[in-house]
Structures are given as structure tokens and as C-alpha cells.
Amino acid sequence: MNGRILIILGLIGIFGALPIVAQSSGADLDAILASIDEFGTFQDNDFTADYTIVSEKPGEERSIFEARIFRRDSEDKFLLIIAEPALRRGEGYLQVGDTGWSYDPESREFAIFQLRDTFQDSDAQNSDFAGTRLQDNYAVASFEEGRLGSFEVYILTLEATNDTVAYPSTKIWVRQDNYLILKQEDYSLSDRLMRTVLIPTYARAGAYFVPTKTLIIDNLNQGERTEVTVRNISFAAIPDTVFNRSYLERVNR
């Protein structure tokens, strides 16, 4: 996996993003954010997929998690259940509206969690597995046109409009032809770069685009990175009973 990551990072590093300040491009910034949210938020269908989350830290063995994710974005419902490793099997995260619970099958206890929390000591946040809601959480602070690799992109700097998101400022590189995010940089309140997110591959599923591979680079701790791979994507209806705390208890019996 290291070789594949280095190749992708190398290509992006070679080509870079060449910013051109947009004077009068006529780009509709609201439409860009709306399209990103539309592609990444499944309002008309339920969503199920299997995720593999591989976290690497220098001097440590790779941490590998297998999880199944259920989403009903139209009702702000999200469920993640860990399948591997065996010691963590059955642990789950349930979000319904503004309330989130984590579940420990060993103690059979629930605790409060937030989507902006880090997932299992990796470089991913729980929110990375949920729907995209840029319009609800960010406003455009600056805008440029540029290139990333072979793609013409819009480069948008976004500032948070509330304190529910993981990062108060983020910068995104968006393809001009289809509004897919190729790269993202997340910043702290002091404008320090915290992490870089690369999305080299998407799968087209009906009207939606699903990132099938995401690379998350920790910019504070050199050598730390997380790779997220998605497979077995389905938009079939999910029973209502899945999005319930009792479901987490039942699947662990």
C-alpha cells in the first residue's frame, strides 16, 4: 500500500495546483457547494457499503479496521458497525439527528460521541463517513481557478459558520467539469494545516458519486496516514429498525 500512496502523492506533488485568481469567471459558488452536497448526500436513497480503514504510524504495526456503514441522509441517520479486528467486533456508532452514541458490546454500554471525533485513533473523523453538508456548515471566504494534475479546478477556501464541524477552515480543489472534490486541506483556528485529504477515485452510482479510495495525510505527525477503501455499495432500502440503539445490542448477541 505504501507504494501506491507514494505514487499518487508524487503525481500530485509534481503537477501541483497552479492557482489563477479568478477575476470574472462567472462561477456560481453557491451552485458549486450545492452540487458537492448533492453528489455526496443521498437524499433519495438509503446507502450501505463496506469500508476498510488502514492507519499507518511510524514504528507501529498497521491498524486495519473493517466496518459496515448504513446511512439515511434524508433523516440524518448514520450507523457504523466494526467487523474486524475480532477484538473490536460489534462496536458501533449511531447518529440520529444531533445525537450520537457509541456502543461497547463487552460492557454493553452506550456513550455519547460526535461526528467530528477521530475514528479509532486514525487520521479520519467520524464525519468522513457521513454525508457532505458544506452549505450547512461553511461559507466561501476566497475563490481561485487552477489546475491539479490534468484537471481544471476551482480552489475554494471555506470558513465554518458553526462550531459543530471538526475544522474551522478548509480548502478544497473541485473539478470544474463535474464538481467532484479531488483534494482538501483542513486548518486549525490558528491557520495551521492539520491534514490533507486526497480522493483519487470515485464510483458513479446512479446520480451519485461515491469516493472509493481516500488518502488522509496527518500534517502534524510526519509519516502518519490513513487510507479508506469503499466496496459493496448499495442503495437498497434499509429497515427502519437498523437505526436504533436496540439494533446494536441485537447484532452483538
C-alpha positions as CSV (number, residue, x, y, z in Angstrom):
1,M,0.0,0.0,0.0
2,N,2.9,2.4,0.7
3,G,4.0,2.3,-2.9
4,R,0.5,3.2,-4.2
5,I,0.2,6.1,-1.8
6,L,3.6,7.4,-2.7
7,I,2.8,7.3,-6.4
8,I,-0.4,9.2,-6.0
9,L,1.2,11.7,-3.7
10,G,4.1,12.0,-6.1
11,L,1.9,12.8,-9.1
12,I,0.0,15.5,-7.2
13,G,3.3,16.9,-5.9
14,I,4.8,17.0,-9.4
15,F,1.8,18.7,-11.1
16,G,0.8,20.7,-8.1
17,A,-2.1,23.1,-8.0
18,L,-1.4,26.2,-10.1
19,P,-3.7,29.0,-8.8
20,I,-5.1,31.7,-11.0
21,V,-7.0,34.4,-9.2
22,A,-10.5,34.4,-10.7
23,Q,-11.5,37.9,-11.8
24,S,-14.7,37.3,-13.6
25,S,-15.1,33.7,-14.3
26,G,-18.8,33.8,-13.6
27,A,-18.6,30.7,-11.4
28,D,-21.6,30.3,-9.2
29,L,-20.1,29.5,-5.8
30,D,-23.4,28.6,-4.2
31,A,-24.1,26.2,-7.1
32,I,-20.7,24.5,-6.6
33,L,-21.3,23.9,-2.9
34,A,-24.9,22.7,-3.7
35,S,-23.6,20.2,-6.3
36,I,-20.9,18.9,-4.0
37,D,-23.6,18.3,-1.3
38,E,-26.0,16.8,-3.8
39,F,-23.4,14.2,-5.0
40,G,-22.3,13.3,-1.5
41,T,-25.6,13.3,0.3
42,F,-28.1,10.6,-0.6
43,Q,-31.4,12.3,0.0
44,D,-33.5,10.0,-2.2
45,N,-32.0,6.6,-1.2
46,D,-30.6,4.7,1.7
47,F,-26.9,3.8,1.5
48,T,-24.9,0.8,2.6
49,A,-21.3,-0.1,2.0
50,D,-18.3,-1.9,3.4
51,Y,-15.3,0.2,4.5
52,T,-11.7,-0.7,5.1
53,I,-9.7,1.8,7.1
54,V,-5.9,1.3,7.2
55,S,-4.0,3.6,9.5
56,E,-0.2,3.8,9.4
57,K,2.1,5.3,12.1
58,P,5.9,5.2,12.0
59,G,7.3,2.5,14.2
60,E,3.9,0.8,14.7
61,E,2.1,-2.0,13.0
62,R,-0.6,-1.0,10.6
63,S,-4.1,-0.7,12.2
64,I,-6.8,-2.3,9.9
65,F,-10.5,-1.9,10.5
66,E,-13.3,-3.4,8.5
67,A,-16.7,-1.8,9.0
68,R,-20.1,-1.7,7.5
69,I,-21.9,1.7,7.2
70,F,-25.6,2.4,6.9
71,R,-26.8,5.9,6.0
72,R,-30.2,7.5,5.7
73,D,-29.2,11.1,4.9
74,S,-32.8,12.3,4.4
75,E,-33.4,11.7,8.1
76,D,-29.8,12.5,9.3
77,K,-29.3,8.9,10.4
78,F,-25.9,7.1,10.3
79,L,-24.7,3.7,11.7
80,L,-21.2,2.2,11.6
81,I,-20.5,-1.3,12.9
82,I,-17.0,-2.7,13.2
83,A,-16.5,-6.2,11.9
84,E,-12.7,-6.5,12.2
85,P,-10.4,-6.8,14.1
86,A,-12.0,-9.5,16.2
87,L,-11.3,-7.7,19.5
88,R,-13.4,-4.7,18.3
89,R,-16.1,-6.6,16.5
90,G,-19.6,-5.3,17.3
91,E,-18.5,-1.9,18.4
92,G,-20.8,0.7,16.8
93,Y,-21.5,4.3,16.3
94,L,-25.1,5.5,15.8
95,Q,-26.0,9.1,14.9
96,V,-29.7,10.2,14.8
97,G,-30.0,14.0,14.1
98,D,-27.8,15.9,16.5
99,T,-27.4,12.9,19.0
100,G,-24.7,10.2,18.6
101,W,-24.0,7.1,20.7
102,S,-21.1,4.7,20.6
103,Y,-21.6,1.1,21.8
104,D,-19.2,-1.2,23.5
105,P,-20.5,-4.8,23.2
106,E,-18.2,-6.1,26.0
107,S,-19.7,-3.7,28.7
108,R,-23.0,-3.4,26.8
109,E,-22.9,0.3,27.5
110,F,-23.5,3.3,25.3
111,A,-21.6,6.6,25.4
112,I,-22.0,9.9,23.7
113,F,-19.9,10.5,20.5
114,Q,-19.8,13.3,17.9
115,L,-19.2,13.0,14.2
116,R,-16.2,15.4,14.4
117,D,-14.4,13.0,16.8
118,T,-11.5,10.9,15.5
119,F,-12.2,7.4,14.4
120,Q,-10.3,4.7,16.3
121,D,-7.1,6.8,16.7
122,S,-6.7,7.2,12.9
123,D,-6.5,10.3,10.8
124,A,-10.1,10.0,9.8
125,Q,-13.0,11.7,11.6
126,N,-16.4,10.0,12.0
127,S,-17.8,12.8,9.8
128,D,-15.7,11.5,6.9
129,F,-18.1,8.5,6.7
130,A,-21.3,10.6,6.7
131,G,-22.9,12.8,4.2
132,T,-21.4,16.0,2.8
133,R,-23.1,19.2,4.1
134,L,-20.8,22.1,3.1
135,Q,-23.7,24.6,2.6
136,D,-25.0,24.0,6.1
137,N,-21.6,24.4,7.8
138,Y,-19.3,26.7,5.7
139,A,-19.2,29.9,3.7
140,V,-16.8,30.7,0.9
141,A,-14.0,33.0,2.0
142,S,-12.0,33.1,-1.2
143,F,-12.0,31.6,-4.6
144,E,-9.4,30.8,-7.4
145,E,-9.2,28.8,-10.6
146,G,-6.3,26.5,-11.2
147,R,-5.1,23.0,-12.2
148,L,-4.5,19.9,-10.2
149,G,-2.7,17.3,-12.3
150,S,-4.6,17.1,-15.6
151,F,-7.8,18.7,-14.2
152,E,-9.0,22.2,-14.3
153,V,-10.2,23.0,-10.8
154,Y,-11.9,25.6,-8.6
155,I,-10.0,26.2,-5.4
156,L,-12.3,27.3,-2.6
157,T,-11.3,28.4,0.9
158,L,-14.2,27.8,3.3
159,E,-14.8,29.1,6.8
160,A,-17.1,27.4,9.3
161,T,-20.3,29.1,10.2
162,N,-20.8,27.0,13.3
163,D,-18.8,25.0,15.9
164,T,-20.1,21.6,15.0
165,V,-17.5,20.8,12.4
166,A,-14.1,19.3,13.0
167,Y,-12.1,22.1,11.4
168,P,-12.9,25.8,11.4
169,S,-11.3,26.3,8.0
170,T,-10.9,24.1,4.9
171,K,-9.6,24.4,1.4
172,I,-11.0,22.3,-1.4
173,W,-9.9,21.6,-5.0
174,V,-13.0,20.9,-7.1
175,R,-13.1,19.7,-10.7
176,Q,-14.7,22.3,-12.9
177,D,-16.4,19.7,-15.2
178,N,-18.3,17.8,-12.5
179,Y,-17.7,19.5,-9.1
180,L,-16.0,16.5,-7.5
181,I,-13.5,17.2,-4.7
182,L,-10.0,15.9,-5.6
183,K,-8.1,17.4,-2.7
184,Q,-8.9,19.0,0.7
185,E,-6.8,20.8,3.3
186,D,-8.1,21.2,6.8
187,Y,-6.8,24.0,9.1
188,S,-7.0,24.9,12.8
189,L,-8.2,28.3,14.2
190,S,-4.6,29.5,14.1
191,D,-4.5,28.6,10.3
192,R,-2.2,25.7,10.8
193,L,-2.5,22.9,8.3
194,M,-3.8,19.8,10.2
195,R,-4.4,17.2,7.5
196,T,-4.5,16.8,3.7
197,V,-7.2,14.6,2.1
198,L,-6.8,13.2,-1.4
199,I,-9.6,11.5,-3.3
200,P,-8.1,9.9,-6.4
201,T,-11.1,7.6,-7.4
202,Y,-14.8,7.8,-7.4
203,A,-17.5,5.3,-8.4
204,R,-20.6,6.5,-10.3
205,A,-23.8,5.0,-8.8
206,G,-26.9,6.4,-10.4
207,A,-27.0,10.2,-9.8
208,Y,-24.3,9.9,-7.1
209,F,-20.5,9.8,-6.9
210,V,-19.0,7.7,-4.1
211,P,-15.3,8.1,-3.2
212,T,-13.9,4.5,-3.4
213,K,-10.5,5.5,-2.2
214,T,-9.5,8.3,0.1
215,L,-6.0,9.1,1.5
216,I,-5.8,11.2,4.6
217,I,-2.3,12.6,5.5
218,D,-1.5,13.9,9.0
219,N,0.4,17.1,8.5
220,L,1.3,17.4,12.2
221,N,2.9,14.0,12.6
222,Q,5.2,13.0,9.8
223,G,4.5,9.6,8.3
224,E,1.1,9.2,9.7
225,R,-1.7,8.5,7.2
226,T,-4.9,6.7,6.8
227,E,-6.4,5.0,3.6
228,V,-10.1,4.4,3.3
229,T,-11.4,2.0,0.7
230,V,-15.1,1.5,-0.1
231,R,-16.7,-1.5,-1.7
232,N,-20.1,-3.3,-2.0
233,I,-22.0,-0.1,-2.5
234,S,-25.8,-0.4,-2.3
235,F,-28.7,2.0,-2.4
236,A,-31.3,-0.6,-1.4
237,A,-33.8,0.4,1.3
238,I,-32.7,-0.2,4.9
239,P,-35.2,-1.4,7.5
240,D,-36.2,1.4,10.0
241,T,-35.1,-0.8,12.9
242,V,-31.5,-0.6,11.9
243,F,-31.2,3.0,13.0
244,N,-31.9,2.2,16.6
245,R,-29.8,1.5,19.7
246,S,-31.5,-1.8,20.2
247,Y,-30.2,-2.9,16.8
248,L,-26.6,-2.6,18.0
249,E,-27.5,-4.7,21.1
250,R,-29.2,-7.4,19.0
251,V,-26.5,-7.8,16.4
252,N,-24.0,-8.5,19.2
253,R,-25.9,-11.3,20.9
